[in-house]
Amino acid sequence: MPKPTKGPRLGGGPAHERLLLANLAAALFTHRSIKTTETKAKRLRPLAERLITFAKRGDLHARRRVLSVIGDREVVHVLFTEIAPLVADREGGYTRITKVGNRKGDNAPMAVIELVLEPVTPKAKSSKKKDAAASAPVVEETPAEEEAAEAPAEGEAADGETAADQAAAGEAEIAEADAEKATEEK
């Protein structure tokens, strides 16, 4: 969580601000889009993007760090299993803030903050690079080289399974720790 800013907090002290932003982040990950004041949306954006970056890492330590901020296992599970794969190709800019006018009651400026889950489209190359690529000689691959390039290595499949196994083991460890804590409290 970023260090609280100087000046007025959102609705109280720093602890209240931290809880308020954590609840906003949980709602954002659950509903994919929320309507709030502009100030809260602007303060939520860095926190939400940092949590999504942790979710993209996907390891146990990242899961525990996100869980320490949000505190709701179901929301963390949704973040790691549903949202993180959708933004895996994106290098930042996971949220979008759209201003929607003022609230009727107190005339507060409102905004919608939403997750950007559309696939990333690569930018078109500049014409200078295309000209350089067009003048370069073209080398064609033989069919044997194409098959070798398309076939995945054995180690790659094992790594994918290992990451899934680690995530499952991490959730099991968290569940065991909670069970131990519950028995200690009794």
C-alpha positions in Angstrom: 0.0 0.0 0.0 1.4 3.4 -0.8 2.4 5.7 2.0 -0.6 7.9 2.9 -0.4 11.4 1.3 -0.1 14.5 3.3 -3.1 16.7 3.8 -6.7 15.6 4.3 -7.5 11.9 4.2 -10.5 10.2 2.7 -13.1 10.4 5.4 -10.8 10.2 8.5 -7.4 9.0 9.6 -4.9 6.9 7.7 -6.2 3.6 9.0 -9.7 4.4 7.9 -8.4 5.5 4.5 -6.5 2.2 4.1 -9.7 0.2 4.9 -11.8 2.3 2.6 -9.4 1.8 -0.3 -9.2 -1.9 0.4 -13.0 -2.2 0.3 -13.1 -0.2 -2.9 -10.5 -2.5 -4.4 -12.4 -5.6 -3.4 -15.6 -4.1 -5.0 -13.7 -3.3 -8.1 -12.3 -6.8 -8.5 -15.7 -8.3 -7.7 -17.8 -6.1 -10.0 -15.2 -5.1 -12.6 -16.5 -1.5 -12.5 -17.7 0.8 -9.7 -19.1 4.3 -9.4 -17.5 6.5 -6.8 -16.2 10.1 -6.4 -13.4 11.2 -8.6 -11.0 11.7 -5.6 -11.6 8.1 -4.4 -11.2 6.7 -7.9 -7.9 8.6 -8.3 -6.6 7.3 -4.9 -7.8 3.8 -5.7 -6.0 3.5 -9.1 -2.4 3.0 -7.8 -3.5 0.5 -5.2 -5.6 -1.6 -7.6 -2.9 -1.6 -10.3 -0.3 -2.7 -7.7 -2.5 -5.6 -6.6 -3.1 -6.7 -10.2 0.6 -6.7 -10.7 1.0 -9.0 -7.7 -1.7 -11.2 -9.1 0.1 -11.5 -12.4 3.1 -12.8 -10.6 0.9 -15.5 -9.2 3.2 -17.0 -6.6 2.3 -17.7 -3.0 4.1 -14.7 -1.6 2.2 -12.4 -3.9 -1.1 -14.0 -2.9 -0.3 -13.5 0.7 0.6 -9.8 0.2 -2.7 -9.2 -1.7 -4.6 -11.1 1.0 -3.0 -8.8 3.7 -4.4 -5.8 1.9 -7.9 -7.0 0.9 -8.6 -9.7 3.5 -11.3 -11.5 1.5 -10.2 -14.9 0.2 -12.9 -15.1 -2.5 -12.0 -11.7 -3.9 -8.3 -12.7 -3.9 -9.1 -16.0 -5.6 -11.1 -14.1 -8.3 -8.2 -11.7 -8.8 -5.6 -14.4 -9.2 -7.7 -16.9 -11.3 -9.9 -14.7 -13.5 -8.5 -11.2 -13.7 -4.8 -11.9 -13.8 -4.9 -14.2 -16.9 -7.0 -11.6 -18.8 -4.4 -8.8 -18.2 -1.3 -11.0 -18.5 -0.2 -9.4 -21.8 -0.8 -5.8 -20.6 2.1 -4.0 -19.1 0.2 -1.6 -16.9 -2.9 0.6 -17.3 -5.2 -2.0 -15.9 -7.8 0.5 -14.8 -9.8 3.3 -16.6 -11.4 6.3 -14.9 -14.3 8.0 -16.7 -15.9 11.1 -15.3 -19.7 10.9 -15.2 -20.9 14.3 -13.9 -21.9 15.4 -10.4 -24.0 13.6 -7.8 -27.5 14.9 -7.3 -27.4 15.2 -3.5 -24.2 17.1 -2.7 -22.9 17.9 -6.2 -19.8 15.8 -5.7 -17.9 15.0 -8.9 -18.5 11.3 -9.7 -16.4 8.9 -11.8 -16.6 5.3 -12.9 -13.4 3.2 -12.4 -13.3 0.0 -14.3 -10.9 -2.8 -15.2 -9.5 -2.7 -18.7 -9.8 -6.4 -19.7 -9.8 -6.0 -23.5 -6.9 -7.8 -25.2 -3.9 -5.7 -26.0 -3.4 -4.8 -29.7 0.2 -4.2 -30.7 0.9 -0.8 -32.1 1.8 -0.5 -35.8 5.5 -0.3 -36.5 6.8 3.0 -37.8 7.5 3.3 -41.6 11.2 3.6 -41.0 11.4 0.2 -39.4 9.3 -1.3 -42.2 11.6 0.1 -44.8 14.6 -1.4 -43.1 12.9 -4.8 -42.7 11.8 -4.8 -46.4 15.4 -4.3 -47.5 16.7 -7.1 -45.4 17.1 -10.5 -47.1 14.3 -13.0 -46.5 15.4 -16.5 -45.2 12.9 -19.3 -45.5 12.8 -22.1 -43.0 12.6 -25.7 -44.1 9.6 -27.8 -42.9 11.8 -29.6 -40.3 12.8 -26.3 -38.7 9.2 -25.1 -38.6 8.0 -28.3 -36.8 10.9 -27.9 -34.3 9.9 -24.3 -33.7 6.2 -25.1 -33.1 6.7 -28.1 -30.8 7.0 -27.0 -27.1 9.9 -28.3 -25.1 9.2 -30.9 -22.4 10.4 -28.5 -19.6 7.8 -25.8 -20.6 4.9 -28.1 -19.9 6.3 -29.1 -16.6 6.8 -25.5 -15.6 3.1 -24.7 -16.3 2.0 -27.6 -14.2 4.4 -26.7 -11.4 3.0 -23.2 -11.2 -0.5 -24.5 -10.9 0.6 -27.0 -8.3 2.3 -24.2 -6.3 -0.9 -22.1 -6.4 -3.0 -25.0 -5.1 -0.4 -25.8 -2.4 -0.4 -22.1 -1.4 -4.2 -22.1 -0.9 -3.9 -25.4 1.1 -1.2 -23.8 3.3 -3.4 -20.8 4.0 -6.4 -23.0 4.8 -4.2 -25.1 7.2 -2.9 -22.0 8.9 -6.5 -20.7 9.4 -7.5 -24.1 10.9 -4.6 -24.0 13.3 -5.5 -20.5 14.3 -9.1 -21.4 14.9 -8.1 -24.4 17.2 -5.7 -22.2 19.1 -8.4 -19.6 19.8 -10.7 -22.3 21.3 
